[in-house]
Amino acid sequence: MKLGLEIFHIRDVRFAGVTALEGGVLSIDRGGLRELLEADPRLARVDIELAHPGESCRILQVADVIEPRAKRAGSGDDFPGVLGGQGNVGEGATRVLRGAAVVVSSGTAFRKDPIGGLIDMSGPAAEIGLYGRTHNIVVTPWPADGVTLPEYVKALKVAGSRAAVYLARAGEGRKPDETEDYELPPLPDAAGVPAGLPKVAYVFAALSTKHEPIPGEQVLYGGNIDRTLPIVIHPNEVLDGALLSPFRAPGFETYVIQNHPVIRELYRRHGKELSFAGVIIAIAPDSEYDYERGATIAANAARRILGADGVVLTKAGMGAEEIVPARTAERCEAMGVKTAYAMFLHGADQSDSSLGADTLFNMRGVDAIVNMGTTYMKHKLPAVERVVGGAAMLPGGVPVEGDIEVSVASIKGALSQLGQSRIMAVRH
């Protein structure tokens, strides 16, 4: 199974009378894109703005970030189950507008937090986040009267995905700046790699059910996975639009899933230091029975189906959700499978994190744990000239465009459950 990414490097984005790509400049017909998105009856209107690196601009209520991508005609389907019926992804050719991003803002609709996730295009937040360096097409869909939160969340998914495909199709018929190929055969034993390399699988916890899942939210192939048992999936499917970030998923956006650092690193080492055995999609249930069952099934799939000698695990959510990968790792270790667990921590003093709780991490053999940061750090952000995504006031009447202080978890792309963070922890 081979996936080819045809990458176009975007150095500027602007509004114009027609959507086109020329010399690294993406021109966008704002009226045409708005008309496409407003065809969804769940939406009253859709605002579309641009935000560029270095601009004094703050984007609020960021629900998701999606890299513009579209399948080449005849090579698969775009976001199957979200933009249409079921179809294949993970093979063929996909056009990628690298350096651009569709930022989906929910405005202030249905949100109590006046900021939500934010992106600053300049200043300290831009330095530590991913999306202060991308040319952002900010899409803010506003719900029609009577639309419920679950329906609005699904409309946000459709709007963001539809905009990403619309923009990436501007690369149709043009020669890409570079290509990236990702290829694994159907069975790990047929990998064609040198004998003796350890087989390594990745267990990707993609959803937490601690907060009530959105009914029918499009997460995997257009449906939710809140009651899904661990399943084996080809890594190319993850990279190619089969999986979208859940609405309540702190620490990874769809953009990061599309450029999944763990999967790409395993691919980079495949055939050299290891044999990449495949991916297991899991969830973090909210009951002991379900997380123990899920841990057992995931560990069995890694060892007995994929034949893994080693497993890398990441988590979804913060707090109790850390139990599931930990239990999975313990079961893997008991079967002779070496594990590495990467996670970021939650809590002002880390006291409510699993790393500080012996009951969770005092486990036999689970001794390779990577700390990818903690959410409690505060950052002071300077005033900006422009705010996109719904005007609001902070508690105490502080305007959102003024000097503010936020936790690092509020800055989209600063902390990552999947290892995309630019922040390094240093002990003084």
Order of alpha helices (4+ residues) and beta strands (2+ residues): beta-beta-beta-beta-alpha-beta-beta-beta-beta-beta-beta-beta-alpha-beta-alpha-beta-beta-beta-alpha-alpha-alpha-beta-alpha-beta-alpha-beta-alpha-beta-beta-beta-beta-beta-beta
